[in-house]
């Protein structure tokens, strides 16, 4: 992943969003994934239930081990 950091994008102003999530602290992650049309959102936060969604739009919500299995 570090080899691809040069392709990062900085988003200065995120538009307000209203996604239904168990943990309101996760809203920005979903907004970021949505805005950037990310293929994957990698998280280990099983408590918040974000992984139970499996996907969000075009973004697959996965653990680090699942992500590595898919891309390596």
C-alpha positions in Angstrom: 0.0 0.0 0.0 2.8 2.4 0.8 4.1 2.1 -2.8 0.9 3.7 -4.0 0.7 6.6 -1.6 1.9 8.9 -4.3 -1.5 8.5 -5.9 -3.4 9.9 -2.9 -6.0 12.7 -3.1 -6.5 15.4 -0.6 -10.2 16.4 -0.2 -10.4 19.8 1.6 -14.1 20.3 1.8 -16.4 17.3 2.3 -20.0 18.0 1.6 -22.4 17.2 4.5 -23.7 13.7 4.5 -26.5 11.8 6.3 -25.7 8.1 6.2 -27.3 5.8 8.7 -24.7 4.0 10.7 -24.5 2.5 14.2 -21.5 4.6 15.1 -21.8 8.3 14.1 -18.0 8.5 14.1 -18.0 6.3 11.0 -20.0 8.7 8.8 -16.8 10.5 7.6 -15.3 7.1 6.5 -18.3 6.3 4.4 -18.5 9.8 3.0 -14.8 9.6 2.0 -15.3 6.2 0.4 -18.3 7.5 -1.5 -16.7 10.8 -2.6 -13.5 9.1 -3.8 -15.4 6.1 -5.3 -13.0 3.8 -3.3 -13.0 0.1 -4.2 -12.3 -0.9 -0.6 -12.6 0.5 2.9 -10.4 -1.5 5.2 -11.3 -1.6 8.9 -11.0 -3.7 11.9 -13.7 -2.0 13.9 -16.2 -4.9 14.3 -17.9 -3.2 17.3 -19.5 -0.4 15.2 -21.1 -2.8 12.8 -19.6 -1.2 9.7 -18.3 -4.5 8.5 -21.7 -6.1 8.7 -22.8 -3.8 5.8 -20.3 -5.7 3.5 -20.5 -2.9 1.0 -21.4 0.7 0.7 -22.2 1.8 -2.9 -19.3 0.6 -4.9 -17.0 0.2 -1.9 -16.4 -3.2 -0.3 -16.0 -3.0 3.5 -13.4 -5.5 4.5 -10.9 -6.4 7.2 -7.2 -6.1 6.6 -6.7 -9.8 6.1 -9.6 -10.0 3.6 -8.1 -7.1 1.7 -4.7 -8.7 1.6 -6.2 -11.9 0.3 -7.9 -10.0 -2.5 -5.1 -7.8 -3.7 -1.9 -9.9 -3.0 
